[in-house]
Amino acid sequence: MAKPRKETGRAFMVGRFQPFHNGHLAVIKEILKENRSIIIGIGSAQYSHTLKDPFTAGERHLMISSSLEQEGIYNFYLVPIEDVNSNPLWVAHVESLTPGFDRVYTNNPLVRRLFQESGYEVRSMKLLNRKDWSGTSIRKKIISGEDWKSDVPKAVAEIIEEIDGVTRLRELTQSDE
């Protein structure tokens, strides 16, 4: 049985944010309507420079913080979270890295189950414009030269350009053969 927690008014959400996009931003704004602040876990923080995870945890941190600050949002905490590859240990791992929180927002069935089993209130998030606002879709658009900038906050587009992320993604599609 989970021990009772002191009410903090903080919510928790986790994602890979590869890259952070307009859907993420909209969800965070909604979460903050019913919570005092939000802890945003930057998941799979140890991965970068792959097609699935092209951006570093630091780059994603900058994308998220810059985007939220451009929106006038300052009541957030960003926490890089490396994978532990052990589902029974994952919630304790997250708890060891973050300030306390009351509820978890996720649409991932495994994340939902793990936090519910640890005694957390878990809420779903409305998925918005999934055709365009998904990391996979945006990465494909970047690689193929389609318009992707309209799918991400202005700060994210600026950071991807600053780090030459377009070239990085395109080079990651190449083979050494």
C-alpha positions as CSV (number, residue, x, y, z in Angstrom):
1,M,0.0,0.0,0.0
2,A,1.4,3.4,-1.0
3,K,2.0,5.9,1.8
4,P,-0.1,9.0,1.8
5,R,1.5,12.0,0.1
6,K,1.3,15.7,1.1
7,E,-0.7,17.7,-1.5
8,T,1.8,19.7,-3.6
9,G,-0.3,21.1,-6.5
10,R,2.4,19.7,-8.8
11,A,1.7,17.5,-11.8
12,F,4.2,15.2,-13.6
13,M,4.4,14.3,-17.3
14,V,7.1,12.5,-19.2
15,G,8.0,12.4,-22.8
16,R,10.9,12.1,-25.2
17,F,10.2,15.5,-26.8
18,Q,12.1,14.6,-30.0
19,P,11.4,17.5,-30.7
20,F,9.1,19.4,-28.4
21,H,6.1,20.5,-30.5
22,N,2.8,22.4,-30.4
23,G,0.9,19.4,-29.1
24,H,3.2,19.2,-26.1
25,L,2.8,22.9,-25.5
26,A,-1.0,22.8,-25.6
27,V,-1.1,19.8,-23.2
28,I,1.2,21.6,-20.7
29,K,-1.1,24.7,-20.8
30,E,-4.1,22.5,-20.1
31,I,-2.3,20.7,-17.2
32,L,-1.4,24.0,-15.7
33,K,-5.1,25.1,-15.6
34,E,-5.7,22.5,-12.9
35,N,-2.2,22.3,-11.2
36,R,0.0,24.9,-9.5
37,S,3.1,23.7,-11.4
38,I,4.4,20.9,-13.6
39,I,7.4,18.7,-13.6
40,I,8.4,17.7,-17.1
41,G,10.4,14.5,-17.3
42,I,12.7,14.5,-20.3
43,G,12.6,10.7,-21.0
44,S,15.3,8.5,-22.5
45,A,17.7,11.3,-21.6
46,Q,20.7,9.2,-22.4
47,Y,19.9,8.9,-26.1
48,S,20.8,11.3,-28.9
49,H,22.1,11.3,-32.4
50,T,19.7,8.5,-33.7
51,L,16.8,8.8,-36.0
52,K,14.4,8.1,-33.2
53,D,16.2,10.3,-30.6
54,P,18.2,12.9,-32.6
55,F,18.4,15.6,-29.9
56,T,20.4,15.5,-26.7
57,A,18.7,15.9,-23.3
58,G,20.3,19.4,-23.0
59,E,18.9,20.4,-26.4
60,R,15.5,19.2,-25.5
61,H,15.7,21.0,-22.1
62,L,16.5,24.2,-24.0
63,M,13.7,23.6,-26.5
64,I,11.1,23.1,-23.7
65,S,12.3,25.9,-21.4
66,S,12.6,28.5,-24.2
67,S,9.2,27.6,-25.6
68,L,7.5,27.8,-22.2
69,E,9.2,31.1,-21.3
70,Q,8.2,32.6,-24.6
71,E,4.6,31.8,-23.6
72,G,5.1,33.4,-20.2
73,I,5.1,30.1,-18.4
74,Y,7.6,29.8,-15.5
75,N,6.0,27.4,-13.1
76,F,7.7,24.3,-14.4
77,Y,10.6,22.0,-13.5
78,L,12.6,20.1,-16.1
79,V,14.2,16.8,-15.1
80,P,16.2,14.6,-17.4
81,I,15.3,11.0,-16.8
82,E,17.5,8.2,-18.1
83,D,15.9,4.8,-18.7
84,V,16.5,2.2,-16.1
85,N,15.1,-0.8,-18.2
86,S,13.3,-2.2,-15.1
87,N,9.6,-1.5,-15.0
88,P,9.3,-2.4,-11.2
89,L,12.0,0.2,-10.4
90,W,11.0,3.0,-12.8
91,V,8.5,4.9,-10.6
92,A,11.0,4.9,-7.7
93,H,13.7,6.1,-10.1
94,V,11.5,9.0,-11.2
95,E,10.6,9.9,-7.6
96,S,14.3,9.9,-6.7
97,L,15.0,12.6,-9.4
98,T,12.0,14.9,-9.0
99,P,10.3,17.1,-6.4
100,G,7.1,15.6,-5.1
101,F,4.0,15.6,-7.3
102,D,0.3,14.6,-6.9
103,R,-0.8,13.4,-10.2
104,V,0.6,12.0,-13.4
105,Y,-0.6,12.9,-16.9
106,T,0.0,10.2,-19.6
107,N,-1.6,8.3,-22.4
108,N,1.0,5.5,-22.3
109,P,-0.6,2.4,-20.9
110,L,2.6,1.1,-19.2
111,V,3.3,4.5,-17.5
112,R,-0.3,4.7,-16.4
113,R,-0.2,1.2,-14.9
114,L,3.2,1.7,-13.1
115,F,2.1,5.0,-11.5
116,Q,-1.4,3.7,-10.6
117,E,0.2,0.7,-8.9
118,S,2.4,3.1,-6.9
119,G,-0.7,5.0,-5.7
120,Y,-0.8,8.0,-8.0
121,E,-3.8,9.6,-9.5
122,V,-3.2,9.3,-13.3
123,R,-5.1,11.3,-15.9
124,S,-5.1,11.1,-19.6
125,M,-4.2,14.0,-21.9
126,K,-6.1,15.0,-25.0
127,L,-4.1,14.3,-28.1
128,L,-4.2,17.2,-30.5
129,N,-3.6,17.1,-34.3
130,R,-1.6,13.8,-34.0
131,K,-1.3,13.7,-37.8
132,D,1.1,16.7,-37.7
133,W,2.0,17.0,-34.0
134,S,4.0,13.9,-33.3
135,G,7.8,13.7,-33.0
136,T,7.9,11.0,-35.7
137,S,5.9,13.1,-38.2
138,I,8.0,16.2,-37.5
139,R,11.3,14.3,-37.9
140,K,10.0,12.9,-41.2
141,K,9.1,16.4,-42.4
142,I,12.5,17.7,-41.4
143,I,14.3,14.9,-43.3
144,S,12.2,15.3,-46.5
145,G,12.3,19.1,-46.6
146,E,8.6,19.6,-45.9
147,D,7.3,22.4,-43.7
148,W,7.9,21.4,-40.1
149,K,8.3,24.8,-38.4
150,S,4.6,25.4,-38.2
151,D,4.3,22.3,-36.0
152,V,6.7,23.5,-33.3
153,P,7.0,26.6,-31.2
154,K,9.2,29.3,-32.6
155,A,11.9,28.7,-30.0
156,V,12.2,25.1,-31.1
157,A,12.6,25.9,-34.7
158,E,15.3,28.5,-33.8
159,I,17.2,25.9,-31.6
160,I,17.0,23.2,-34.3
161,E,18.5,25.7,-36.8
162,E,21.1,26.8,-34.3
163,I,22.4,23.3,-33.7
164,D,22.1,22.4,-37.4
165,G,19.5,19.7,-36.4
166,V,18.2,19.5,-40.0
167,T,21.6,18.4,-41.3
168,R,22.0,16.1,-38.3
169,L,18.7,14.3,-39.1
170,R,19.5,14.0,-42.8
171,E,22.9,12.6,-42.1
172,L,21.5,10.0,-39.7
173,T,19.5,8.6,-42.6
174,Q,22.7,7.9,-44.6
175,S,24.5,4.6,-44.6
176,D,28.2,3.9,-44.7
177,E,27.8,1.4,-47.5
